[in-house]
Amino acid sequence: MRAVVQRVSRASVTVEGTVTGAIGEGLMILVCAMQGDAEAQADQLAAKIAKLRIFKDEAGKMNRSVKDIGGACLVVSQFTLAADLRGNRPGFSTAASPEEGRRLYDYFTDRLAAEGLVTAKGIFGADMDVELLNQGPVTIWMDTAT
């Protein structure tokens, strides 16, 4: 699985004029299931993100996790993270099928909640408007295949 994780002051996702998920301080997570991914990759990614120390401690060092600060996670499916950019028009043949992508997206979000994190979501496959205020900015790219 692939993810882009951003440290945010706030984030929200809107579908057809309705806010479907919103958080205050925490993590904005764009996630994509790749072909061949299974629950093991979702488990690995959720555990890593839950422990990711990218929030500042009292000394100003990135030493605290989202759980440490009492933050939340907004999880948005983004199959475009699977883009193959060999030409000028991206291809997405390495992304999981829509059915498997939806299943792993829901599973991943459930795993974050099982880690004790408050989670909010977008709507899988929908045309979404995402707003966020990135702190830092801090943006981390993650891939369970590497």
Order of alpha helices (4+ residues) and beta strands (2+ residues): beta-beta-beta-alpha-beta-beta-beta-alpha-beta-beta
